[in-house]
Amino acid sequence: SMQQLLFNFDAQKLLRKWLCDICETQNEEGDLAGIAPSPDWGYGNGPVCNGIIFVLPYLLKKYYGDEEAVKQSLLSMKKYYAYFKAHMGETWLGDWTGATNLETPIPFIEDVYAFMFSTIFCRLGKNYQVENEQAKKKLEGYIQKGKCAVDTQTAISALIVLDIGDKEALGRQLVERIAKDEGHLHCGMFGVQFLYKALDKIGRADLAYDL
């Protein structure tokens, strides 16, 4: 809901303060707490929560031209990226919450975040092109005969939005997947950020309303 907030409200001061709170939760390893401010909340939640350290400063720059937000958080972003890369394959939140958490494998979600994080670094002018290309190739590996090998609303939508694979073939797969799911939403906190954008990209706003 970050872009919705930025689009509708003058939230720059609030979010800059929150960015400070988030950075202050970072531990020596580079991990971030699941909630900020919250000194005793706990760690090990993974990028579904902690990806905010990339998304928030990037969107503050995009919507407000706030370069200081990027400078303020850059060290924390780099520390978290190193932590994330070193701990890929561990157990943490997936497509949270409920049964949806079990449908899209966490390794797929990690690969999407590796691509997203390195892409944000590149857009901020940081030298992460090699990492970005490696992450993109990893996602391209999920394409088999034009389809996403992980046949879930979340995975198919993520590839469409991130321009991985053929949009038309993946679009047909997404429509088929929704039909198999009897028109019900089968995404968690991770997937829902992609699903409606994907349906828009393939010209199926009708399905978005039906869901």
Disulfide bonds with the S-S distance in Angstrom:
none
